[in-house]
């Protein structure tokens, strides 16, 4: 499938595509359903990339330094900084998800 940049889609098409994705995910009821969906949707590399971002966010929320996180997760400072920016200026999804994971 050829890559499409988000800015190349008109707003209504982008909204429709993303709304379908968010709706499909929200309709999944069990961990097994979610697991199967994402295993079909993502390559193993993509799934690990997302999982590493979550691991970085957890460590940042615990107050770990960029250097310590980089060593533990084997991530560059740019990746750690990106996750840090999302934590500071995002929609609160990392914090909400991590809080639920740790309960």
Wavefront OBJ file of the C-alpha trace (Angstrom):
o trace
v 0.000 0.000 0.000
v 1.503 3.354 -0.973
v 2.137 5.851 1.801
v -0.173 8.815 2.041
v 0.752 11.880 4.016
v -2.052 13.138 6.257
v -1.823 16.602 4.714
v -2.544 15.068 1.289
v -6.001 13.933 2.438
v -8.882 16.336 2.602
v -10.171 17.001 6.107
v -13.388 15.011 5.727
v -11.606 11.897 4.416
v -8.951 12.094 7.153
v -11.678 12.475 9.793
v -13.647 9.535 8.345
v -10.600 7.239 8.277
v -9.513 8.102 11.805
v -13.057 7.927 13.164
v -13.399 4.386 11.781
v -10.128 3.417 13.460
v -11.051 4.897 16.854
v -14.545 3.382 16.658
v -13.258 -0.089 15.764
v -10.825 -0.030 18.669
v -13.490 1.178 21.093
v -15.814 -1.671 20.064
v -13.317 -4.390 20.953
v -14.319 -5.904 24.268
v -11.587 -8.285 25.397
v -7.823 -8.233 25.567
v -7.802 -11.151 23.123
v -9.908 -9.184 20.594
v -7.596 -6.188 20.928
v -4.531 -8.407 20.574
v -5.864 -10.086 17.429
v -6.893 -6.762 15.910
v -3.485 -5.168 16.420
v -1.619 -8.308 15.330
v -3.570 -8.128 12.062
v -3.172 -4.356 11.760
v 0.491 -3.846 12.695
v 3.731 -5.553 11.839
v 5.729 -6.811 14.808
v 8.147 -3.919 14.298
v 5.316 -1.360 14.400
v 3.827 -2.944 17.529
v 7.196 -2.918 19.289
v 7.725 0.711 18.275
v 4.419 1.662 19.924
v 5.140 -0.474 22.988
v 8.519 1.240 23.394
v 6.818 4.646 23.369
v 4.584 3.477 26.202
v 7.604 2.174 28.115
v 9.357 5.531 27.612
v 6.266 7.407 28.823
v 6.081 5.227 31.945
v 9.713 5.951 32.767
v 9.324 9.677 32.122
v 6.299 9.787 34.421
v 8.421 8.091 37.098
v 11.000 10.853 36.750
v 13.743 8.891 34.973
v 16.336 10.878 33.029
v 16.649 10.807 29.249
v 20.012 9.038 29.564
v 18.650 6.326 31.864
v 15.641 5.792 29.620
v 17.856 5.618 26.549
v 19.969 2.915 28.163
v 17.003 0.896 29.450
v 14.871 1.052 26.305
v 17.703 1.482 23.787
v 16.062 4.622 22.448
v 17.668 7.774 21.180
v 17.249 11.088 22.931
v 15.088 12.295 20.024
v 12.569 9.525 20.601
v 12.525 10.163 24.343
v 12.085 13.889 23.686
v 9.178 13.221 21.305
v 7.357 11.141 23.894
v 8.097 13.823 26.498
v 6.548 16.482 24.225
v 3.428 14.317 23.762
v 3.184 13.880 27.521
v 3.376 17.640 28.033
v 1.240 18.830 25.147
v -0.903 15.889 24.157
v -4.415 14.886 25.112
v -3.581 12.989 28.321
v -3.848 9.599 26.661
v -0.489 8.335 27.865
v -1.220 9.249 31.472
v -4.724 7.818 31.359
v -3.606 4.572 29.732
v -0.612 4.107 32.027
v -2.725 4.805 35.100
v -5.195 2.100 34.039
v -2.364 -0.313 33.199
v -0.823 0.091 36.635
v -4.131 -0.478 38.491
l 1 2 3 4 5 6 7 8 9 10 11 12 13 14 15 16 17 18 19 20 21 22 23 24 25 26 27 28 29 30 31 32 33 34 35 36 37 38 39 40 41 42 43 44 45 46 47 48 49 50 51 52 53 54 55 56 57 58 59 60 61 62 63 64 65 66 67 68 69 70 71 72 73 74 75 76 77 78 79 80 81 82 83 84 85 86 87 88 89 90 91 92 93 94 95 96 97 98 99 100 101 102 103
